[in-house]
């Protein structure tokens, strides 16, 4: 049952997961303005982008320049996706100390997404952890398990396999944030709650924190997030305006819209710390970017009704 005094963390992923879905180049200045506006709206955790090969994702080629111009106020946490050791070094040189790493539960999707086997991805993760443990300054690592609920090639994934991969991650690093990702948006609330309950109860690392990353392909994005909340999850990935769509998951539409989930939580008495009116202004700016796939319900509701 949701308690009125409870709170959640929203991780705004539009600047990475959303922007990378747009083929046409978005100007660096426009990206910086949007990131700063999200921060001003109260988003305290933002996935600012990724340090990947520009050949693989040209949209992320300007991450170093973005890092020089975005605001870094106290209390704001920026996370960047890194695929390998080179990505870590570039991110460190740009001032980032919070990193995301992704691999798929499904072998087929992992091959399509990162061009390697799941075992190879786990080996790469071990190398990244070793590099991070050499640092003298504080750092954080998030591991995203893509296709944890469904794969576009293999369909529903085994809960036993997901739990086994989580256990393996915990042998490599203690205290990481582990996100189970509904990459295709095909999960349902019962499935989401059951899988999180299983892996969290089986966890041997009390320092692990848990996150949910959902898409709204079948209109269940908010419902699935609330189900994860009921299982004990308190960190949620969303994208303003619902921007997004995995290029390696055919048919997957945008991420769950930040404004939709913020509204749902706040209406239930769960605080997010985000100014919904200002967030909606940013969502309108994001929705205006050419080539973006957006899917937000709240943007289409008259503002006076949202505030009411």
C-alpha positions as CSV (number, residue, x, y, z in Angstrom):
1,X,0.0,0.0,0.0
2,X,1.4,3.4,-0.9
3,X,2.2,5.6,2.1
4,X,1.7,9.4,1.9
5,X,5.1,10.1,3.4
6,X,7.0,7.9,0.8
7,X,9.1,9.2,-2.0
8,X,10.7,7.9,-5.1
9,X,13.7,8.8,-7.4
10,X,12.9,9.6,-11.0
11,X,15.8,9.1,-13.4
12,X,15.2,11.3,-16.5
13,X,16.5,9.4,-19.5
14,X,15.4,11.5,-22.4
15,X,18.8,13.1,-23.0
16,X,20.3,9.6,-23.6
17,X,17.7,6.9,-24.2
18,X,15.4,9.4,-25.9
19,X,17.8,11.4,-28.0
20,X,19.6,8.4,-29.4
21,X,16.3,7.2,-31.0
22,X,16.3,10.3,-33.2
23,X,18.2,9.9,-36.4
24,X,18.5,13.6,-37.4
25,X,21.2,15.4,-35.4
26,X,20.0,17.5,-32.5
27,X,22.1,20.6,-31.9
28,X,24.4,20.6,-28.9
29,X,23.0,23.9,-27.7
30,X,19.5,22.4,-27.8
31,X,20.5,19.4,-25.9
32,X,22.1,21.6,-23.2
33,X,19.0,23.8,-22.9
34,X,16.8,20.7,-22.4
35,X,19.1,19.1,-19.9
36,X,19.3,22.4,-17.9
37,X,15.5,22.8,-18.1
38,X,15.0,19.3,-16.8
39,X,17.3,20.1,-13.8
40,X,15.4,23.3,-13.2
41,X,12.1,21.4,-13.1
42,X,13.4,19.4,-10.2
43,X,14.9,16.3,-11.9
44,X,17.7,15.4,-9.6
45,X,18.9,12.4,-11.5
46,X,19.5,12.7,-15.3
47,X,21.0,10.3,-17.8
48,X,22.9,12.9,-19.7
49,X,24.1,10.8,-22.6
50,X,26.5,8.0,-23.5
51,X,30.2,7.7,-24.4
52,X,29.9,5.2,-27.3
53,X,31.4,5.0,-30.7
54,X,30.1,7.9,-32.9
55,X,29.9,5.4,-35.7
56,X,27.4,3.3,-33.7
57,X,25.3,6.2,-32.3
58,X,26.2,9.5,-34.0
59,X,23.7,11.4,-31.8
60,X,26.0,11.0,-28.8
61,X,29.2,12.3,-30.5
62,X,29.1,15.6,-28.7
63,X,29.0,14.3,-25.1
64,X,32.3,15.9,-24.2
65,X,31.0,19.3,-25.3
66,X,27.7,18.8,-23.5
67,X,29.6,18.1,-20.3
68,X,31.3,21.5,-20.5
69,X,28.1,23.5,-20.8
70,X,25.4,21.8,-18.7
71,X,24.8,23.1,-15.2
72,X,26.2,21.0,-12.3
73,X,24.3,22.3,-9.2
74,X,24.7,20.6,-5.9
75,X,22.5,17.6,-5.4
76,X,22.1,16.9,-9.2
77,X,23.3,13.5,-10.3
78,X,24.3,12.9,-13.9
79,X,24.7,9.4,-15.2
80,X,26.3,8.4,-18.5
81,X,26.2,5.1,-20.3
82,X,29.5,3.5,-21.0
83,X,30.0,0.3,-23.1
84,X,33.6,-0.4,-22.4
85,X,36.9,0.8,-20.7
86,X,37.4,3.5,-23.4
87,X,34.0,4.9,-22.6
88,X,34.8,5.0,-18.9
89,X,38.0,6.9,-19.6
90,X,36.2,9.5,-21.8
91,X,33.5,9.9,-19.2
92,X,36.0,10.4,-16.4
93,X,37.9,13.0,-18.5
94,X,34.6,14.9,-18.9
95,X,33.9,15.0,-15.2
96,X,31.3,12.2,-14.8
97,X,31.5,9.9,-11.8
98,X,28.2,8.0,-12.2
99,X,28.0,5.3,-14.9
100,X,25.5,3.0,-16.5
101,X,26.3,-0.3,-18.2
102,X,23.8,-2.4,-20.2
103,X,23.6,-5.9,-21.4
104,X,20.6,-8.1,-22.3
105,X,19.2,-11.1,-20.5
106,X,18.4,-12.5,-24.0
107,X,21.4,-13.7,-26.1
108,X,19.7,-12.7,-29.3
109,X,19.1,-9.1,-28.2
110,X,22.5,-8.8,-26.7
111,X,24.0,-9.8,-30.1
112,X,21.8,-7.2,-31.9
113,X,22.4,-4.5,-29.3
114,X,26.1,-4.7,-28.4
115,X,27.4,-7.4,-30.8
116,X,28.6,-9.8,-28.2
117,X,27.5,-12.7,-26.1
118,X,26.1,-12.3,-22.6
119,X,29.2,-14.0,-21.2
120,X,31.4,-11.5,-23.0
121,X,29.3,-8.6,-21.6
122,X,29.8,-10.0,-18.1
123,X,33.5,-10.3,-18.7
124,X,33.6,-6.6,-19.9
125,X,31.6,-5.6,-16.8
126,X,34.2,-7.3,-14.5
127,X,36.9,-5.2,-16.3
128,X,34.9,-2.0,-15.8
129,X,34.5,-2.7,-12.1
130,X,38.2,-3.3,-11.7
131,X,39.0,0.0,-13.4
132,X,36.5,1.9,-11.2
133,X,37.8,0.4,-8.1
134,X,41.2,2.0,-8.9
135,X,39.6,5.4,-8.6
136,X,40.3,7.4,-5.4
137,X,37.2,9.6,-5.7
138,X,33.6,8.4,-5.1
139,X,31.8,6.8,-8.0
140,X,28.5,5.0,-8.7
141,X,27.6,2.2,-11.1
142,X,24.2,1.2,-12.5
143,X,23.8,-2.1,-14.4
144,X,20.8,-2.3,-16.7
145,X,19.4,-5.7,-17.6
146,X,17.7,-5.2,-20.9
147,X,14.9,-7.6,-22.0
148,X,14.5,-8.7,-18.4
149,X,10.8,-9.3,-19.0
150,X,10.5,-9.8,-22.8
151,X,12.7,-10.0,-25.8
152,X,11.6,-9.1,-29.4
153,X,13.3,-12.3,-30.7
154,X,12.9,-14.8,-27.9
155,X,9.8,-13.5,-26.1
156,X,9.4,-13.8,-22.3
157,X,12.5,-14.4,-20.4
158,X,12.9,-16.9,-17.6
159,X,12.8,-15.5,-14.1
160,X,15.4,-18.1,-13.1
161,X,17.8,-16.7,-15.7
162,X,17.2,-13.1,-14.6
163,X,17.8,-14.1,-11.0
164,X,21.0,-15.9,-11.9
165,X,22.4,-12.9,-13.8
166,X,21.6,-10.7,-10.8
167,X,23.4,-13.1,-8.5
168,X,26.4,-13.0,-10.9
169,X,26.5,-9.2,-11.0
170,X,26.5,-9.2,-7.2
171,X,29.7,-11.4,-7.1
172,X,31.4,-8.7,-9.2
173,X,30.3,-5.6,-7.3
174,X,28.5,-4.9,-4.1
175,X,26.3,-1.9,-3.7
176,X,25.5,-1.3,-7.4
177,X,22.1,-0.2,-8.6
178,X,20.5,-2.9,-10.7
179,X,17.7,-2.0,-13.1
180,X,15.4,-4.6,-14.7
181,X,14.3,-3.2,-18.0
182,X,11.1,-3.8,-20.0
183,X,12.8,-3.1,-23.3
184,X,9.8,-3.9,-25.5
185,X,7.0,-2.6,-23.2
186,X,5.3,-6.0,-23.3
187,X,5.5,-6.7,-19.5
188,X,2.3,-6.7,-17.4
189,X,2.0,-5.5,-13.8
190,X,1.6,-9.0,-12.3
191,X,4.8,-10.1,-14.1
192,X,6.7,-7.0,-13.1
193,X,5.8,-7.3,-9.4
194,X,6.5,-11.1,-9.4
195,X,10.0,-10.8,-11.0
196,X,11.1,-7.9,-8.7
197,X,9.8,-9.7,-5.7
198,X,11.8,-12.8,-6.6
199,X,15.1,-11.2,-7.4
200,X,15.0,-8.8,-4.4
201,X,14.1,-11.6,-2.0
202,X,16.9,-13.8,-3.4
203,X,19.5,-11.0,-3.2
204,X,22.5,-11.7,-1.1
205,X,23.7,-8.0,-1.2
206,X,21.7,-5.7,1.1
207,X,23.5,-2.7,-0.4
208,X,22.1,-3.3,-3.9
209,X,19.5,-0.8,-4.9
210,X,16.8,-1.6,-7.5
211,X,15.4,0.4,-10.5
212,X,12.7,-0.2,-13.1
213,X,13.0,1.0,-16.7
214,X,9.8,0.7,-18.7
215,X,8.3,1.5,-22.0
216,X,4.7,2.3,-22.9
217,X,4.4,0.3,-26.1
218,X,1.1,-1.4,-24.9
219,X,0.0,1.4,-22.6
220,X,1.1,-0.3,-19.4
221,X,4.1,1.9,-18.6
222,X,2.6,3.6,-15.5
223,X,0.8,0.5,-14.3
224,X,4.0,-1.5,-14.5
225,X,6.0,1.1,-12.6
226,X,3.4,1.1,-9.9
227,X,3.7,-2.6,-9.7
228,X,7.4,-2.3,-9.3
229,X,6.8,0.2,-6.6
230,X,4.6,-2.3,-4.7
231,X,7.4,-4.8,-4.9
232,X,9.7,-2.3,-3.1
233,X,11.4,-0.5,-6.0
234,X,12.0,3.2,-5.5
235,X,14.0,4.3,-8.6
236,X,12.3,4.7,-11.9
237,X,13.6,5.6,-15.4
238,X,11.3,7.8,-17.5
239,X,11.6,10.2,-20.4
240,X,9.9,13.6,-20.6
241,X,7.2,13.5,-23.4
242,X,7.7,9.7,-23.5
243,X,10.6,10.2,-25.9
244,X,12.4,7.0,-27.0
245,X,12.2,3.6,-28.5
246,X,15.0,1.0,-28.6
247,X,16.5,0.8,-32.2
248,X,17.3,-2.9,-31.5
249,X,13.8,-3.8,-30.3
250,X,11.6,-3.7,-33.3
251,X,8.2,-2.3,-32.5
252,X,9.1,-0.8,-29.1
253,X,7.8,2.7,-28.7
254,X,8.8,5.5,-26.3
255,X,9.8,5.3,-22.7
256,X,7.2,5.8,-20.0
257,X,6.6,9.6,-19.9
258,X,8.1,11.3,-16.9
259,X,5.1,13.6,-16.6
260,X,2.6,10.6,-16.6
261,X,4.5,8.8,-13.8
262,X,5.1,11.9,-11.8
263,X,1.4,12.7,-11.9
264,X,0.5,9.1,-10.9
265,X,2.8,9.1,-7.9
266,X,1.9,12.5,-6.7
267,X,-1.8,11.7,-6.9
268,X,-1.1,8.7,-4.8
269,X,0.7,10.7,-2.2
270,X,4.2,9.6,-3.2
271,X,6.6,12.6,-3.6
272,X,9.0,12.9,-6.6
273,X,10.4,16.4,-6.0
274,X,9.6,17.4,-9.6
275,X,7.6,20.5,-10.5
276,X,5.0,19.1,-12.9
277,X,4.1,22.4,-14.6
278,X,7.8,23.1,-15.4
279,X,8.3,19.5,-16.5
280,X,5.4,19.8,-18.9
281,X,7.0,22.9,-20.5
282,X,10.2,20.8,-21.1
283,X,8.1,17.9,-22.4
284,X,6.6,20.3,-25.0
285,X,10.1,21.4,-26.1
286,X,11.2,17.8,-26.4
287,X,8.0,16.8,-28.4
288,X,8.9,19.6,-30.9
289,X,12.2,17.9,-31.9
290,X,11.9,16.6,-35.4
291,X,12.0,12.9,-35.8
292,X,11.2,12.0,-32.2
293,X,8.8,9.3,-31.1
294,X,6.8,10.6,-28.2
295,X,3.9,9.1,-26.2
296,X,2.6,11.2,-23.3
297,X,-0.9,11.3,-22.0
298,X,-0.6,14.3,-19.7
299,X,0.6,16.7,-22.4
300,X,-2.8,16.4,-24.0
301,X,-4.8,17.2,-20.9
302,X,-5.7,20.9,-20.4
303,X,-3.2,22.4,-17.9
304,X,-6.0,23.6,-15.6
305,X,-7.2,20.0,-15.1
306,X,-3.6,18.8,-14.4
307,X,-3.2,21.4,-11.7
308,X,-6.7,20.8,-10.3
